């Protein structure tokens, strides 16, 4: 499901739904959640915002965000449906959108929350022989953990 064909995109969209269902139906902790890894998607090509981030934010108890969007794109999600190719991610910079994603979810009225401090694209991801360790560049983020006052009812 890593390509741009309709079947690839459909498979990714199904995966977004499965991940949403898992988070909202299976995870019962009040702690924050970090979802990170090789999503093989770009916001301008895939409906990740609509099918995953927006759906999480529609749940009364959840506040979801994307680390790259927040820190490197001025908290603005790229418009889905723009022309792109799989080669778009090859000319990367320190601020480029990556195929890897870090989405984090805080719960309202929880004892702790994550506060995103920084995000960076790892442009030197090689072993000691200079061999690339992945088929594309990863993204990394740093979070602070903040204690929260819990509202008593």
C-alpha positions, -999 to +999 in steps of 0.1 A: +000+000+000+030+023-004+022+036-039-001+061-055-025+038-073-062+038-062-058+004-046-028+016-025-047+047-014-078+026-006-057+002+015-041+031+035-076+046+041-088+013+055-057+012+077-066+047+090-100+035+100-086+004+117-062+025+137-090+050+147-112+020+158-083+006+179-076+039+196-112+047+204-124+012+212-095-007+226-072+017+245-087+025+279-058+044+295-062+080+304-026+086+293-016+103+261-010+082+230+017+085+204+012+069+170+043+070+149+059+053+120+058+047+083+023+058+072+034+059+036+012+089+030+013+126+023-014+149+035-017+164+000-023+130-015-040+110+012-071+117+034-052+111+067-065+143+082-101+137+073-101+099+080-079+099+111-069+132+128-103+149+123-122+118+134-101+116+166-107+153+173-144+147+169-144+124+199-153+145+230-125+132+251-096+134+226-073+161+212-051+149+183-024+166+164+004+159+139+039+169+151+051+179+116+020+200+109+022+218+142+059+226+142+070+227+106+039+237+087+025+265+109-003+242+123-018+241+088-027+208+071-019+207+034-050+204+012-057+169+001-061+163-036-031+182-048-011+166-075+019+147-062+041+118-070+060+094-049+092+112-059+080+144-041+094+130-008+128+124-023+138+161-025+135+166+013+146+194+035+145+198+072+109+211+070+095+188+043+065+166+050+077+130+053+060+097+046+066+089+083+042+105+107+040+113+144+004+118+156-002+123+192-034+123+212-041+139+246-072+131+266-092+160+281-094+159+319-064+136+322-037+137+348-009+143+322-006+156+286+020+157+260+034+191+249+052+190+216+086+207+219+104+200+186+102+181+154+130+174+129+135+153+098+164+130+101+183+136+068+214+115+078+199+081+085+228+058+075+249+031+091+286+033+097+293+024+061+271+052+048+243+028+037+208+043+040+189+025+069+154+029+054+136+035+021+130+071+031+139+096+058+123+094+093+110+122+115+117+126+152+099+147+178+105+156+215+077+160+239+074+174+274+050+157+299+029+182+317+008+175+348-028+186+346-054+196+371-083+172+368-118+188+370-139+173+398-176+169+391 
